[in-house]
Amino acid sequence: MSSRTKTKAGGTGLGLSIAKEIIDAHHGKIWASNNQSQGATFHFIIPVGNLKSATTHKNHPSPSLASKETSSKQNMPKDSTKKQVTILMIDDEELVITSMELAFSASNYKFVGALGGVAGLKYLREHESEVDLILLDLMMPDMYGLNVLEKIKQNPKTSHIPVILQTGASDLSEIDKAYRLGIANNIKKPYKAKDIIAIIDKALNNN
């Protein structure tokens, strides 16, 4: 912030640098144009995948936000040459799903995002034979992650699907419960895309 403002607050000039790093990480671009009167206008573009209707957003009809699918071209697991591997992410934060969609655009996995536990289970019921691995958030307002996990593991048609728990919580007792219910692994938020893809590779190759 400029020292010429009313508050006289200065700044270190990191804001634009951070914004550029975030945009670069999402394979976007940022540029500036001068205003004739004063100051400048900053523009940026971030690529996003096509939105496809598949589920319901937090119990409210919003098909365009409910599910996102993407597929790409690297990090193919050893046993997935016969068909493309489908990863289902169940999370209540759209930003997390969008970020992972971008991350998976550099892998050879097909990515599907479902907003919330209810939407995730609905998608799974309709595509149970297509899903190869599930990324499951623990803290979701519509349905607790362990309750979602129980339903997945109690269903003979989905119990074999490896589940990776992802959470920002540090409650080890809940993570222990998740292991007893049958998760393949867990990862703490926030994490790097390369770390989660490595865990996914391992889970699929060990399954």
PAZAPA-4460 file (N, C-alpha, C; in steps of 0.05 Angstrom, whole numbers, plus 32768, in hexadecimal, padded with zeros to 4 digits):
% residues 207
    n_x    n_y    n_z   ca_x   ca_y   ca_z    c_x    c_y    c_z   seq   type   mol
   8011   7FE8   8000   8000   8000   8000   8012   8019   8000     1      M     A
   800B   802C   7FF0   801B   8044   7FED   801B   8054   8007     2      S     A
   8032   8061   800C   8033   8073   8024   8025   808D   801F     3      S     A
   801A   8091   8006   800C   80AA   8000   7FEE   80A8   8007     4      R     A
   7FE5   8091   8011   7FC9   808E   8018   7FC3   809D   8032     5      T     A
   7FAA   80A0   8039   7FA2   80AF   8051   7FAD   80A3   806A     6      K     A
   7FB0   8088   806B   7FBA   807B   8083   7FD8   807C   8085     7      T     A
   7FE5   8085   806F   8003   8087   806E   8010   806B   8071     8      K     A
   8000   8056   806C   800B   803B   806F   801D   8034   8057     9      A     A
   8034   802A   805D   8046   8022   8048   8043   8004   8042    10      G     A
   8055   7FF9   8032   8054   7FDD   802C   806F   7FD3   8022    11      G     A
   8072   7FB8   8021   808B   7FAD   8019   808B   7FA6   7FFB    12      T     A
   8074   7FA9   7FEE   8073   7FA3   7FD1   8071   7F86   7FCA    13      G     A
   8069   7F75   7FDE   8068   7F58   7FD9   804E   7F50   7FCC    14      L     A
   8039   7F60   7FCE   801E   7F58   7FC5   801E   7F4F   7FA8    15      G     A
   8029   7F5F   7F96   8029   7F58   7F79   803A   7F40   7F74    16      L     A
   8050   7F3E   7F82   8062   7F26   7F7E   8053   7F0D   7F87    17      S     A
   8045   7F0E   7F9D   8036   7EF6   7FA6   8020   7EEF   7F93    18      I     A
   8012   7F04   7F89   7FFC   7F00   7F76   8007   7EF2   7F5D    19      A     A
   801E   7EFB   7F53   802A   7EF0   7F3B   8031   7ED2   7F3F    20      K     A
   803C   7ECC   7F57   8044   7EB0   7F5D   802B   7E9E   7F5D    21      E     A
   8016   7EA7   7F69   7FFD   7E98   7F6A   7FF2   7E93   7F4E    22      I     A
   7FF2   7EA8   7F3E   7FE7   7EA6   7F23   7FF9   7E94   7F12    23      I     A
   8013   7E97   7F14   8026   7E86   7F06   8022   7E68   7F0D    24      D     A
   801C   7E63   7F27   8019   7E48   7F30   8000   7E3B   7F23    25      A     A
   7FED   7E4C   7F1C   7FD4   7E42   7F0F   7FD5   7E45   7EF1    26      H     A
   7FEE   7E49   7EE6   7FF2   7E4A   7EC9   7FE3   7E61   7EBD    27      H     A
   7FE1   7E77   7ECC   7FD4   7E8F   7EC1   7FE8   7EA4   7EBA    28      G     A
   7FDE   7EBD   7EB6   7FF0   7ED3   7EB0   7FE4   7EED   7EBC    29      K     A
   7FF5   7F00   7EC2   7FED   7F19   7ECD   7FFC   7F2F   7EBF    30      I     A
   7FEF   7F46   7EBA   7FFC   7F5C   7EAD   7FEF   7F76   7EB7    31      W     A
   7FFB   7F8D   7EB1   7FF2   7FA6   7EBB   7FEF   7FBA   7EA3    32      A     A
   7FDD   7FCD   7EA6   7FDA   7FE2   7E93   7FD7   7FFD   7EA2    33      S     A
   7FE3   8012   7E97   7FE2   802C   7EA4   7FC7   8039   7EA0    34      N     A
   7FBD   8046   7EB4   7FA5   8056   7EB2   7FAD   8072   7EAA    35      N     A
   7F9D   807F   7E99   7FA4   8099   7E8F   7FA4   80AE   7EA5    36      Q     A
   7F91   80AB   7EB8   7F90   80BF   7ECE   7FA6   80BA   7EE2    37      S     A
   7FA6   80A3   7EEF   7FBA   809C   7F02   7FB9   807E   7F09    38      Q     A
   7FCE   8073   7F13   7FCF   8057   7F1B   7FD0   8044   7F04    39      G     A
   7FCB   802B   7F0A   7FCC   8016   7EF6   7FB6   8002   7EFB    40      A     A
   7FAF   7FF3   7EE6   7F9C   7FDD   7EE8   7FAA   7FC3   7EE4    41      T     A
   7FA6   7FB0   7EF6   7FB2   7F95   7EF3   7F9E   7F81   7EEA    42      F     A
   7FA5   7F71   7ED7   7F93   7F5D   7ECB   7FA0   7F41   7ED0    43      H     A
   7F90   7F2D   7ED3   7F9B   7F12   7ED4   7F87   7EFE   7EC9    44      F     A
   7F91   7EE8   7EBF   7F81   7ED2   7EB4   7F8B   7EB8   7EC1    45      I     A
   7F78   7EA8   7ECB   7F7E   7E8E   7ED6   7F6C   7E79   7EC8    46      I     A
   7F78   7E65   7EBB   7F68   7E51   7EAD   7F57   7E40   7EC1    47      P     A
   7F3F   7E3B   7EB9   7F2E   7E29   7EC9   7F22   7E14   7EB7    48      V     A
   7F1C   7DFC   7EC2   7F10   7DE7   7EB3   7EF2   7DEB   7EAF    49      G     A
   7EE7   7DDB   7E9D   7ECA   7DDC   7E99   7EBB   7DD1   7EB1    50      N     A
   7EA5   7DDE   7EB8   7E95   7DD4   7ECE   7E7F   7DC2   7EC3    51      L     A
   7E7C   7DAB   7ED0   7E68   7D98   7EC7   7E55   7D91   7EDE    52      K     A
   7E3B   7D90   7ED8   7E28   7D8A   7EED   7E28   7D6D   7EF4    53      S     A
   7E2B   7D67   7F0E   7E2A   7D4B   7F16   7E1E   7D47   7F32    54      A     A
   7E1F   7D5C   7F43   7E15   7D59   7F5E   7E09   7D73   7F67    55      T     A
   7E05   7D75   7F82   7DF8   7D8C   7F8D   7E0B   7D9A   7FA0    56      T     A
   7E0B   7DB5   7F9E   7E1D   7DC5   7FAE   7E10   7DCB   7FC9    57      H     A
   7E1A   7DBD   7FDE   7E11   7DC2   7FFA   7DF3   7DC3   7FFC    58      K     A
   7DE6   7DAF   7FF1   7DC9   7DAC   7FF3   7DB9   7DC1   7FE4    59      N     A
   7DC5   7DD2   7FD3   7DB7   7DE5   7FC3   7DBC   7DDF   7FA6    60      H     A
   7DA7   7DDF   7F95   7DAB   7DD9   7F79   7DBE   7DED   7F6C    61      P     A
   7DD5   7DE4   7F63   7DE8   7DF5   7F55   7DFA   7DE4   7F44    62      S     A
   7DEF   7DD7   7F30   7DFD   7DC2   7F21   7E18   7DCB   7F16    63      P     A
   7E1A   7DE5   7F0E   7E32   7DEE   7F01   7E49   7DF0   7F15    64      S     A
   7E44   7DF0   7F2F   7E59   7DF2   7F43   7E5E   7DD7   7F51    65      L     A
   7E4E   7DC3   7F4B   7E4F   7DAB   7F5B   7E66   7D99   7F55    66      A     A
   7E6D   7D96   7F3C   7E82   7D83   7F35   7E94   7D8E   7F1F    67      S     A
   7EAE   7D89   7F22   7EC1   7D92   7F0E   7ED1   7D7A   7F05    68      K     A
   7ED5   7D77   7EEB   7EE4   7D61   7EE1   7EFB   7D6B   7ECF    69      E     A
   7F12   7D5F   7ED2   7F28   7D65   7EC0   7F39   7D4C   7EBC    70      T     A
   7F47   7D4B   7EA7   7F5A   7D34   7EA3   7F73   7D3F   7E96    71      S     A
   7F89   7D30   7E99   7FA2   7D3A   7E8E   7FB6   7D23   7E8A    72      S     A
   7FD1   7D29   7E8A   7FE3   7D17   7E7C   7FFC   7D0D   7E89    73      K     A
   8001   7D0F   7EA3   8019   7D05   7EAE   8014   7CF4   7EC7    74      Q     A
   8029   7CEA   7ED3   8027   7CDB   7EED   8013   7CC4   7EEC    75      N     A
   8013   7CB5   7ED6   8000   7C9F   7ED3   8009   7C88   7EE5    76      M     A
   7FF8   7C7E   7EF7   8000   7C67   7F07   8005   7C4E   7EF6    77      P     A
   8014   7C3C   7F01   801E   7C25   7EF1   8007   7C14   7EE6    78      K     A
   7FF1   7C11   7EF6   7FDC   7BFF   7EEE   7FC5   7C0D   7EE0    79      D     A
   7FC9   7C26   7ED6   7FB2   7C34   7ECC   7FB3   7C38   7EAD    80      S     A
   7FC1   7C27   7EA0   7FC3   7C2A   7E83   7FAA   7C22   7E75    81      T     A
   7F99   7C11   7E81   7F81   7C08   7E75   7F6B   7C1D   7E74    82      K     A
   7F6A   7C2D   7E89   7F55   7C42   7E89   7F60   7C5A   7E99    83      K     A
   7F54   7C70   7E93   7F5D   7C88   7EA2   7F54   7C87   7EBF    84      Q     A
   7F66   7C8E   7ED1   7F60   7C8D   7EED   7F50   7CA6   7EF5    85      V     A
   7F3A   7CA2   7F04   7F29   7CB7   7F0C   7F2C   7CBD   7F2A    86      T     A
   7F32   7CD6   7F31   7F35   7CDE   7F4D   7F1D   7CEF   7F54    87      I     A
   7F0F   7CE8   7F6A   7EF8   7CF7   7F74   7F01   7D06   7F8D    88      L     A
   7EFF   7D21   7F8C   7F05   7D31   7FA4   7EEB   7D3A   7FB0    89      M     A
   7EE7   7D34   7FCA   7ED0   7D3D   7FD9   7ED9   7D52   7FED    90      I     A
   7ED1   7D6B   7FE8   7EDA   7D81   7FF9   7EC4   7D97   7FF8    91      D     A
   7EC1   7DA6   800E   7EAC   7DBA   800F   7EB6   7DD6   8006    92      D     A
   7ECF   7DD8   7FFE   7ED9   7DF2   7FF5   7EDE   7DF1   7FD7    93      E     A
   7ED0   7E02   7FC9   7ED2   7E03   7FAC   7EEF   7E0B   7FA3    94      E     A
   7EFB   7E1D   7FB2   7F16   7E26   7FAC   7F2A   7E0F   7FAC    95      L     A
   7F27   7DFE   7FC0   7F39   7DE6   7FC2   7F35   7DD4   7FAA    96      V     A
   7F1C   7DD0   7FA2   7F16   7DBE   7F8B   7F22   7DCB   7F72    97      I     A
   7F1E   7DE5   7F6F   7F29   7DF3   7F57   7F47   7DF1   7F56    98      T     A
   7F54   7DF5   7F6D   7F71   7DF3   7F6E   7F7B   7DD7   7F67    99      S     A
   7F6D   7DC2   7F71   7F75   7DA7   7F6A   7F6F   7DA0   7F4D   100      M     A
   7F5A   7DAC   7F42   7F54   7DA8   7F26   7F6C   7DB2   7F15   101      E     A
   7F76   7DC9   7F1C   7F8D   7DD4   7F0E   7FA6   7DC3   7F12   102      L     A
   7FAA   7DB9   7F2A   7FC1   7DA8   7F30   7FC0   7D8E   7F20   103      A     A
   7FA8   7D82   7F1E   7FA5   7D69   7F0F   7FA6   7D6C   7EF1   104      F     A
   7FA5   7D86   7EE8   7FA7   7D8A   7ECB   7FC3   7D82   7EC0   105      S     A
   7FD6   7D7F   7ED3   7FF1   7D76   7ECA   7FF6   7D59   7ED0   106      A     A
   7FE1   7D4A   7ED5   7FE3   7D2D   7EDA   7FD2   7D1E   7EC6   107      S     A
   7FD3   7D04   7EC6   7FC3   7CF4   7EB4   7FAA   7CE9   7EC2   108      N     A
   7FA2   7CF5   7ED8   7F8A   7CED   7EE6   7F72   7CFD   7EDC   109      Y     A
   7F5B   7CF0   7EDD   7F42   7CFF   7ED9   7F39   7D09   7EF5   110      K     A
   7F34   7D22   7EF8   7F2D   7D2E   7F11   7F10   7D36   7F12   111      F     A
   7F02   7D2E   7F28   7EE7   7D36   7F2C   7EE4   7D42   7F48   112      V     A
   7ED8   7D59   7F4A   7ED5   7D66   7F64   7EB8   7D67   7F6C   113      G     A
   7EB2   7D60   7F85   7E96   7D61   7F90   7E97   7D73   7FA8   114      A     A
   7E85   7D86   7FA9   7E84   7D99   7FC0   7E73   7D8E   7FD7   115      L     A
   7E81   7D83   7FEB   7E73   7D79   8003   7E6F   7D5B   8002   116      G     A
   7E6A   7D50   801B   7E67   7D34   801E   7E4F   7D28   8010   117      G     A
   7E39   7D37   8012   7E20   7D2D   8005   7E23   7D2B   7FE7   118      V     A
   7E2F   7D40   7FDB   7E33   7D41   7FBE   7E47   7D2B   7FB6   119      A     A
   7E5C   7D26   7FC7   7E6F   7D12   7FC1   7E64   7CF6   7FC0   120      G     A
   7E53   7CF0   7FD4   7E47   7CD5   7FD5   7E33   7CD2   7FBE   121      L     A
   7E25   7CE7   7FB7   7E13   7CE5   7FA0   7E22   7CDF   7F86   122      K     A
   7E38   7CED   7F82   7E48   7CE8   7F6A   7E53   7CCB   7F6A   123      Y     A
   7E5B   7CC3   7F81   7E66   7CA8   7F84   7E51   7C92   7F7E   124      L     A
   7E39   7C97   7F87   7E23   7C83   7F81   7E1E   7C81   7F63   125      R     A
   7E20   7C98   7F56   7E1A   7C98   7F39   7E32   7C90   7F28   126      E     A
   7E4A   7C90   7F33   7E62   7C89   7F23   7E75   7C76   7F33   127      H     A
   7E69   7C65   7F43   7E79   7C54   7F55   7E8E   7C43   7F46   128      E     A
   7E88   7C3B   7F2D   7E9A   7C2A   7F1F   7EB1   7C3A   7F11   129      S     A
   7EAE   7C54   7F11   7EC1   7C65   7F03   7ED7   7C71   7F15   130      E     A
   7ED1   7C74   7F2F   7EE3   7C81   7F41   7EF9   7C6E   7F4B   131      V     A
   7F12   7C77   7F49   7F28   7C65   7F50   7F35   7C6E   7F6B   132      D     A
   7F31   7C87   7F73   7F3D   7C90   7F8C   7F2D   7CA9   7F95   133      L     A
   7F2B   7CAC   7FAF   7F1C   7CC2   7FBB   7F2D   7CD3   7FCD   134      I     A
   7F2D   7CED   7FC9   7F39   7D00   7FDB   7F23   7D0C   7FEC   135      L     A
   7F24   7D08   8006   7F0E   7D0E   8018   7F16   7D22   802D   136      L     A
   7F07   7D39   802E   7F0C   7D4D   8042   7EFF   7D43   805C   137      D     A
   7F0B   7D4B   8073   7F00   7D42   808D   7EEA   7D55   8097   138      L     A
   7EF0   7D6F   8097   7EDE   7D82   80A3   7ECC   7D8E   808D   139      M     A
   7EB3   7D84   808B   7EA0   7D8F   8078   7E86   7D94   8087   140      M     A
   7E79   7DAB   8082   7E61   7DB2   8092   7E49   7DA1   808C   141      P     A
   7E46   7D97   8074   7E2E   7D88   806E   7E2F   7D6B   8077   142      D     A
   7E48   7D60   8078   7E4B   7D44   8080   7E68   7D3F   8088   143      M     A
   7E6C   7D36   80A0   7E87   7D32   80AA   7E96   7D1D   809A   144      Y     A
   7EB0   7D22   8095   7EBF   7D11   8084   7EBF   7CF4   808C   145      G     A
   7EC1   7CEE   80A6   7EC2   7CD3   80AF   7EA7   7CC5   80AA   146      L     A
   7E91   7CD4   80AB   7E77   7CC8   80A4   7E75   7CC1   8086   147      N     A
   7E81   7CD3   8076   7E82   7CCD   8059   7E93   7CB4   8055   148      V     A
   7EAA   7CB2   8063   7EBC   7C9B   8060   7EAE   7C81   8068   149      L     A
   7E9E   7C82   807E   7E8F   7C6A   8087   7E7D   7C60   8071   150      E     A
   7E6F   7C72   8064   7E5C   7C6A   804F   7E6A   7C5F   8037   151      K     A
   7E82   7C6A   8031   7E92   7C5F   801B   7E9B   7C43   8021   152      I     A
   7EA5   7C3F   8039   7EB0   7C25   8040   7E9B   7C10   8046   153      K     A
   7E83   7C18   804D   7E6D   7C05   8053   7E5F   7BFB   8039   154      Q     A
   7E64   7C09   8023   7E57   7C01   800A   7E6A   7BEE   7FFC   155      N     A
   7E62   7BD5   7FF7   7E73   7BC2   7FEA   7E7D   7BCA   7FCF   156      P     A
   7E6E   7BDC   7FC1   7E76   7BE5   7FA7   7E8B   7BFB   7FA7   157      K     A
   7E8F   7C07   7FBE   7EA3   7C1D   7FC0   7EB8   7C19   7FD5   158      T     A
   7EB5   7C04   7FE5   7EC7   7C00   7FFC   7EE4   7BFB   7FF3   159      S     A
   7EE8   7BF2   7FDA   7F03   7BEC   7FD1   7F12   7C05   7FC8   160      H     A
   7F04   7C1C   7FC4   7F10   7C34   7FB9   7F22   7C40   7FCF   161      I     A
   7F3C   7C45   7FC8   7F4D   7C52   7FDC   7F45   7C6E   7FE2   162      P     A
   7F45   7C76   7FFB   7F3D   7C91   8004   7F55   7C9E   8011   163      V     A
   7F5B   7CB6   8009   7F70   7CC6   8016   7F62   7CDD   8024   164      I     A
   7F67   7CDE   803E   7F5B   7CF3   804F   7F6C   7D0C   804D   165      L     A
   7F5F   7D23   8049   7F6D   7D3D   8049   7F60   7D50   805C   166      Q     A
   7F70   7D5B   806E   7F64   7D6D   8082   7F78   7D80   808D   167      T     A
   7F6E   7D97   8096   7F7F   7DAB   80A3   7F7F   7DA7   80C1   168      G     A
   7F6E   7D95   80CB   7F6C   7D90   80E8   7F84   7D7F   80F2   169      A     A
   7F8A   7D82   810B   7FA1   7D74   8117   7F98   7D5F   812C   170      S     A
   7F7F   7D58   812B   7F75   7D44   813E   7F7D   7D28   8136   171      D     A
   7F91   7D1E   8143   7F9C   7D03   813C   7F88   7CED   8141   172      L     A
   7F76   7CF1   8155   7F63   7CDC   815B   7F4F   7CD8   8144   173      S     A
   7F48   7CEE   8137   7F36   7CEC   8120   7F44   7CDF   8108   174      E     A
   7F5E   7CE5   8105   7F6D   7CD9   80EF   7F70   7CBB   80F4   175      I     A
   7F74   7CB4   810E   7F76   7C97   8115   7F5C   7C89   810E   176      D     A
   7F45   7C96   8114   7F2B   7C8B   810D   7F29   7C86   80EF   177      K     A
   7F33   7C99   80E0   7F32   7C97   80C3   7F42   7C7F   80B9   178      A     A
   7F59   7C7A   80C6   7F69   7C63   80BE   7F5A   7C49   80C5   179      Y     A
   7F4D   7C49   80DC   7F3E   7C31   80E4   7F27   7C2C   80D1   180      R     A
   7F1C   7C41   80C6   7F06   7C3E   80B3   7F10   7C36   8097   181      L     A
   7F2B   7C39   8093   7F36   7C2E   807A   7F42   7C41   8066   182      G     A
   7F4A   7C5A   806F   7F57   7C6C   805C   7F72   7C60   8054   183      I     A
   7F7B   7C68   803C   7F95   7C5E   8032   7FAB   7C70   803C   184      A     A
   7FA5   7C8A   8040   7FB9   7C9D   8049   7FAB   7CB7   8051   185      N     A
   7FBB   7CC9   805C   7FB0   7CE4   8062   7FC5   7CF9   805C   186      N     A
   7FBB   7D11   8056   7FCD   7D27   8051   7FC2   7D40   805E   187      I     A
   7FD3   7D50   806A   7FCB   7D68   8078   7FCA   7D80   8065   188      K     A
   7FB4   7D8F   8066   7FB2   7DA8   8057   7FC2   7DBE   8066   189      K     A
   7FCD   7DD1   8057   7FCF   7DD2   8039   7FE7   7DC0   8030   190      P     A
   7FE5   7DB6   8018   7FFA   7DA5   800D   8000   7DAD   7FF1   191      Y     A
   8017   7DA4   7FE7   801F   7DA9   7FCB   8013   7D94   7FB9   192      K     A
   800E   7D9C   7FA0   8002   7D8A   7F8D   8013   7D71   7F89   193      A     A
   802D   7D75   7F87   803F   7D5E   7F82   803E   7D4A   7F99   194      K     A
   8039   7D54   7FB2   8038   7D42   7FC9   801F   7D30   7FC8   195      D     A
   8008   7D3C   7FC2   7FEF   7D2C   7FC1   7FF0   7D19   7FA9   196      I     A
   7FFB   7D21   7F93   7FFD   7D0F   7F7C   800F   7CF7   7F82   197      I     A
   8025   7CFC   7F91   8036   7CE6   7F99   8027   7CD2   7FAB   198      A     A
   8017   7CDD   7FBE   8008   7CCB   7FD0   7FF3   7CBC   7FC0   199      I     A
   7FE6   7CC9   7FAC   7FD2   7CBC   7F9B   7FDF   7CA5   7F8B   200      I     A
   7FF6   7CAB   7F7F   8005   7C97   7F70   800A   7C7E   7F81   201      D     A
   8014   7C83   7F9A   801A   7C6C   7FAC   8001   7C5D   7FB3   202      K     A
   7FEB   7C6B   7FB9   7FD3   7C5D   7FC1   7FC8   7C4C   7FAA   203      A     A
   7FC9   7C56   7F92   7FBE   7C47   7F7B   7FD0   7C30   7F74   204      L     A
   7FEA   7C33   7F76   7FFC   7C1D   7F6F   7FFC   7C07   7F84   205      N     A
   7FF4   7C0E   7F9D   7FF3   7BFA   7FB2   7FD8   7BED   7FB5   206      N     A
   7FC5   7BF8   7FA6   7FA9   7BEE   7FA9   7FA5   7BD4   7F9A   207      N     A
***
